[in-house]
Amino acid sequence: MPIKTRVLRELGRALVMGAAQDLTDALDAVIEPKGAMWERVSDLAIAWVVAPIIAGRAEVVAGIRDALEQVDG
């Protein structure tokens, strides 16, 4: 099933300027875990990934910007 544009846009906004909880919620919406076990696994995995993304947000955004410049150019 394709991921809805709105969900992906929310993820993009959360990556650039959201708090940790915003990014966690956006990633959870993209993953859409099915069942209690997968929900728990996704909660653990997302928490493990969100912290370094938020801590290195400037570098993440700079990398996205660099990639967009290469695609546009």
N, C-alpha and C positions, 0 to 999 in steps of 0.2 A: 504494500500500500504506500503510495507516495506521501511524503511529508508535506504538510500544508505550508504554503508560503508564509502565513502569519507566524507560525511556530518558528520557522527559520529566521525571520526578521527579528523576532523577540530574542532569539539566541544571539544574533549579531549585535543587537543593542546591549544585551547583557555582557557580552565579551568586551565591548568598548567602554561602557560606563556603568554597568550594574554592580551592585554589591554581591558578595559571595552567595547570599540566598537567592538573588535574582538569577545568577548564573546557574545555580543548582536547580532551580525551578525550570529554567529554560531547557537545560540538558535533559531533565526528567521528562519534559513534554516531548522532546525529540525522540528519546529512546522508547517511550511508551511501554514500559515493562508489563508483561502479561502474567498475572499470578503473584501470590504473596512472596514466594521464594525469589522470583526474578526482581520484584520490587525491592527486596532487601539487598540483593546483590548489586542492583543499580545504585541504591543509596550509598553503599560502601564504596563502590567504584567512583561515583561522581564526587563524593566528598574528598577522595584521595586525589582527584584530578583538579578540582576547583581551586584549592589552596595555592598551588604553584602558578596557575594561570592568573589569579588575582594578584599574587605577589610580583609576577613578571609581566603585568598587563602592558606596560609601556613597550616592552620588547615584542610582545605578541602583536600589538597594534602596528608597530613599526614593520614587522615582518609581513603583515597583511598589506600594509601600504606599499612596501617594496614589490610584493607580488602583483598587486593591482597595476603598478606603474609598468611592470614588464608585460603584462597582458595588454594594457592599453597602448603601449609603445611598440 
